[in-house]
Amino acid sequence: MSEPTPETTADGEATDTAEAIDATASRATEQGALIPVIDLSELGIEGPVGSGGEGTVYLLNSPSGSVFKRYHVDSVDYRALARLVAHRNALAERDRKAIDAVCAWPTAIVTEGPDRRPVGCLMSEVPGDFYARTTVGRNTLMELQHLIYAESKRSAVHLPEMSIELRLLLLARLAEVFHRLHRAGVVVGDVSMKNILWTNRPEPAVFLIDADSFTRARKRGALPPKQTPDWTDPGWPGAPTVASDSYKFGLAVVRVLTGDYHAGPARSLPEVPAPADGVQLRALLDRCLSRTGRPSPAEWLVALGGTARRHASLTAEERRLLYRRQALSRLAAAAPITLTVERSIGTAAMALYWPESTLIDGARIETDGPSRRVVDVARSTRPVRLTLDAEATSVRVLPLANAALGRQPELDDACAITVRLRRDSRR
């Protein structure tokens, strides 16, 4: 009886042996990348934290910041997995940190025994902000399903409130991640409600798990292509592509905004506040229904209220401030001031009407003139009416954002509304 032969790729090279990994590592090293190979005995394994169809994930106390995924299937292409590791390690330090901040990318190959048989990989650990507490006191990942099914899941998990504005910001962040990956020639492939994590602490952010299933464009992946039911692209039933990523991103958009897990691209959207563009979002979803001309992540990002060029290169702090400036600008534009004239007493009465958004707690109203006034008013269900001094020439209103956006006086000031009073309005 002949010895069993290792699985091979289309070009005839072995995929599941230490020699195959060594050969891939050697080529990667020549190109300036590094593929760490670690023996299982060197890991400080604490215990399993999750298990799926392909393997079990273990928490580690060494090396810190990583988890170990041990595969229990024979279909892993370790050469392709090594290429994913090399791809990350060949990036500039800034880009590598950016990748690690948004997905659990494979960082090293793990082998076992004297023959150095590959058994799994190390991956980035999920940051703590992407966990929520259940009602029985356990930690659970905040998956996309918890956002789509927010109301029904809230009875079992303590979830943060997510307004339509924050949902749009979260989707914009997801578009940034897809933009970054596609620009690097990487296809996400298996997009679903369980492998996209989210948080709004301290800002809207996403984190992708199962990154070992990512593929390089037109390359064989480390794992056989899989499709999550109800997240399949009817136009591209085969291997995942950038086009199928776009379709599935469209599913994420419509399902997150409507709260309907079964919604497809043809589903109508709720009204979205500026700077998001509801008409443009509808047009992009319509393009998802065609096999050609699928929208890019950059187009999604623009329709969701940002631009790829302005957002993709920002730090987390810069992005938080930009998001807040956009939100406050929307609030300022949505809070019209009307002036009515009470001629008998020679004064003008001002009415401030509140926008529907819950991101504004109140407003600071300033008037000029000899008897300059500064009044802070709280949000209410009725218009705020103030009588202005007859000598006042202008009224300035600063929308005051709630704690979800944080207080930044310089940004509040930039979003102020100033209304000039005509002289005939003060008679």
N, C-alpha and C positions, 0 to 999 in steps of 0.2 A: 504493500500500500504506500502510495506516495505521500510525502509530507504535505500538510495543508499549506496553501500559498496565501500570502497576505492579499488583502483587497488592493486593487490597482486602479489608477485613474485611466482616463482615455488615452493618455500618452504612455501607458505601460509602467509608470512608476509606483512603487509601494506607498501606501498611505498610512499604515498602522504599525510601523516599526521604528525603533530608535534610529536606524540608519537613514530612514526617510526624513526624520526630523533633523538629524545632523546635517543632511545634504541641504535641506531648506535653510537651516540656520547658517550654514557656511555661505550660501549665496546671499542671504540677507546681510550677513556681516560684511561681505565685500561691498555691499551697497550702502553701508553705514548704519544698518539697523541691528537690533539685538534681540535674540529670542532666548530669554532665560529658561533653563530646564531645571526643575527642582525635584528632588526625590521625596516621595511621600513621607518618609521617616523624618524629614526636616521640618514638617509642618506641626504646629501646635493646635491640634484639632480639639475644639470644645464640644461640638455636637451638631446634629443636623438642624437646619432652620427651615428647610423646605424640600419638597420632592416633586418631580414631574415625570412626564413620559420618557424623558431622555436621561435623567440622572438625579442625584441628590446633592443639595447644596449644604456645606458645612461651615459653621462659624469658626474662625481661627483667632487664637490669641497671639500667634506668630506665623507669618508676618502680619503686623497690624494693618488695618484698613483694607484687608482682602478677605474673600471667602473662597472656599475650594469647592468646585463642582466636579463630582465623580460621575462619569458616564456609566450607565448599565445597559447600553445598546452597542451593537457591533458596527453600526453604520457611520461612525465618526471618521471623517477624513482629517487625520491629524496634520497632514501637510498643509491643508487649507487652513486649519486652526492656527498653525504656526505662522502662516502668512498674515493672518489677522493680528497676531501678537506683534509681528515685525512691522506691520503697517503703523500701529500705534507708536511703537518705540522709535520709528524713523522720523516722527513728527518733531518739529521744534518744541521746546519746553512749554511755551505758552499755549500752543495748539494741543499738546498732550494733556495739559491740565484742563483745558476747555472740554476735551473729550471725556476725561474722567469725571468731570462735574455733571455730565448729563447722561451717562450710560455706563453700565457694568461691562466694560470692554475686557476681553481676555488679556491678561498681562504676562502670563508664563505658562509653560507646559509642565504638568506634573507626571512623573514616571514612578514605577514601582518595581522593586526586585533587582537582582543582579543583571538581568537582561535589559533593564531600563525600559520596561514596557509602558507606553503612555496610557494613563488611566483617566486623565482629566485636565483641568486648567485652573489657574487662579484668576479671579475677577475682582473688580472694584466692589467694595461693600456699599450697600445702599445707605445714603446719609440718613441720620435720625429724623430730619424734618419730614421725611416721606412716610412716617409711621403715625398711626392714630391709635387711641386706646379704645378697646371694646367695653361694653357695659359690664363685662365680667372681669375687667382689669388686665386684659392681655393686650400686647402690641400686635397690630396688623398693618400690612402695607396698604397705603391709600392708592388703590388702583383706579383706573379710569372708570371702571364699573361703579365705584362709589360716587363718582361725580354724575354719571348718567342716571343712576338709580338713587340719587341723593335722598329723596324723601323716604323711600321704602327702606333704605339702609340705615337711616339715622337712628332708628330704634335700637340697633345693635352696636353701632359704632359712633363714637363722639367725633363728628365731622365739623370742620369750620364752615361758616356761611360762605356761599359763593354767589355773588350777584352776577348779573349778565355782563357787567363791565369787567369783573375779575375773570370770568370764564373766557372772555375775548382775549384778555391779556395772557391767560394760560395757553390758549390755542396759538397765539402769536409766538409764545416761547417755544411751543412744539414745532411751529414752522421754522423757527431759527435752527433747531436741532436737525430737522430734515434738510434744511438748506446747507448746513455745515457738512453733513454726511454725504449728500449728493455731490457737493463740490469736491469732496475727497474721493469720489468714485465708489462710494459705498451705498448698497441698497439695503433698506431695513427688512423688507420682505414680510415677515409675519407680524402684522400690526393687529393688535386686539385690545380688548378692554382690560386684560390682565397683565400685559407686559409694558404698559405705559403707566408710570406712577406720577402723582401730582401733589402739590402742596401750595399753600399761600403764605407760608411762614419762612422768611419775613416778607417774601414777594412771591407772585405767581411763578412757579417753576415746575419742570417736568424731569423725569429720570426714566430712561429706558433700560429694562432688564432683558435677559435672554439675548444679549448682544453677540453671543457665540453663533447665533443663527444668521447674523448679518453676512452679506456676500459682497465681494468686489464685483463691479460691473463686468459681466460676461465671463466670470470665473466661477468655478465650482465652489460651493459653500462647504463649511466644515460639517454641517448636518444636512440631511435630505430636506428639500423644500417642503414646508408644511403650511397649511392654510387653516386658520381658525374659522369654524362655521359662522356664517352671517358676516364675515369680514373678507369674503373672497371677491375677487375682481372677475366678473363674467367676461370681460374683454381680454384678459390675460390669464387663462387657466393654468398655464405651465409655470416655468421658473419665474421667480419674482424679478421685476424690473423697476426702473425709476417711474415708469408710467403706472404700474400697479400700485406703487407707493403713493402716487398722487391720488388715485381713486380711493384708497383706504384712508388717506388723510381727509378727503372730502367726507367720508363716512364719520370720522371722528368729529369734524366740524358740525355736521348736521345733528349728530346724536348728543353732543355736549350742549349745544344751544337749545335743542328741543326737549332733552330729557327722555327721548324715545329711543330705546336700544335697537329697535327694528327699523328705524328710519333709513331711507336710502337717499341718494342725491336728488331725487325728484320731490322730496318732502319740502313743504313750505317752511320758511324760517320765521321766527319771531322778529319783531322790529328790533334793530340793533342801534345803539347810540353811536354818534360820531366820536372819534374819527374812523371807526369801522364803517364800511360801505356796504349796506345791505344789497344794493343793486349789483355791485361787483361780486359779492359773495354768491348771489344767485347765478350770475353768469359763469362763475368758476365751477359751481356744482353742475350746471348744465353741460359744461365741457367734459366733466368726468364721465358722462354717459357715452362719449365717443371714444373710439380707439386711438384717434389721433388728436393732437393739440391739447393733451392733458396739461393742466396748470402746474407751474413749478412752485416749489416752496416760497420763492421770493414773491410770486404773484399772490399766494395766499397771505403772506405777511403784510403786503400792502393793503389788501382788502380787509384784513383784520385790524388795521390801524397803525401799522408801522412800515418801515422799509428795511430790506435786507442790508443795504449798505450802512444805514445808520445804526442798526441793532446788532448785527452779527459780530462786530468788533468791540462791543462795549463790555466793560467789566460789570459784575453784578450790581455794584453800587451805582454806576453810571446808568445802567438799565432801569434800576428802581427809580432814580430821579427823573429819567425821561418818561417812564410810564406815569409817574405822578404829575408831571407837568402836562402831559396829554390829558389826563383825567380832569385836572383842575381847569384846563382850557375848555373842555367840554362843559363842565359845570358852569363856568362863567358865561359861555355862549347860550346856555340853556336857562339862564335866570334873567329874563327880560325885566326891565324897570319901566314902569309907566308913570307919567306925571300928570296929575289933574290940577286944575286951577280953581282956587276958591277966591274969586275976585273981590268978594265983599270984605275980606280981611287982608288982601294984598299978599297972600302967601301961596306957596305951592305944596300940595300934598303928594307924597311919593308912596307908591305901592310896589312892594317887592314880592314877586310870585316865585315860589320854589319849583325847581325842576323835579321830575319824578325820581331821579337818581337818589339812592340812599347813601351816596358817598359824600354828601354834604351835610354837616351838622348845623350850620348857621352862617351868619355873615356879619362882617364889621362894616358899618356905614359911617362915612366921614363927610362932613360938609364944610365948605370954606365960609368966608365972611367974618364980620366982627364977632359974632357969637358962634365960633367954630364948635361943632359937635362931633363926638365920636361915640357911637352906640353899637354895642354887640347885641345881636338878636338871635334867638334860638329858632331852629326850624319849627314850623307849626303847620297846621292844616289850613290856616287862613292866610291871606296876604298880610304882610306887615305894612302898616300905614304910619308915616311920620310927617309932621308938619315942619316945613323948612323955613329958615329965616328969610325975610324979604330981601336981604342983601346978599344971600348966597348966590354964587355963580356956577357952582358945580357940585355934583354928588359923586362920591367914590364908594364902590361896593367891593369888598374882598370876600369871596366865598371861602368858608372855613371847612376844610375837609375833615372827615372823621378819622378815628385812630387807625383804621385799616390802611390809610395812606401815610399816616404820620404827619406831624406839624413841621413845616419848613417855611419860616416867615419870608425868606427871599423868593420862594416859589409862589406863595400866596400873593405876594406883592406883584409878581409878574403877571398873575392872572386876574388882576383887579379890573373892574369895569368903571369907567369914568363917563358920566353923562353931564354935558354942558347945558345949563339952563338959559333959555332965551329970555331976554329982558321982558318981552311981552307976556311971558309965562309967569312972571313974578309980580305983575300988576294986580 
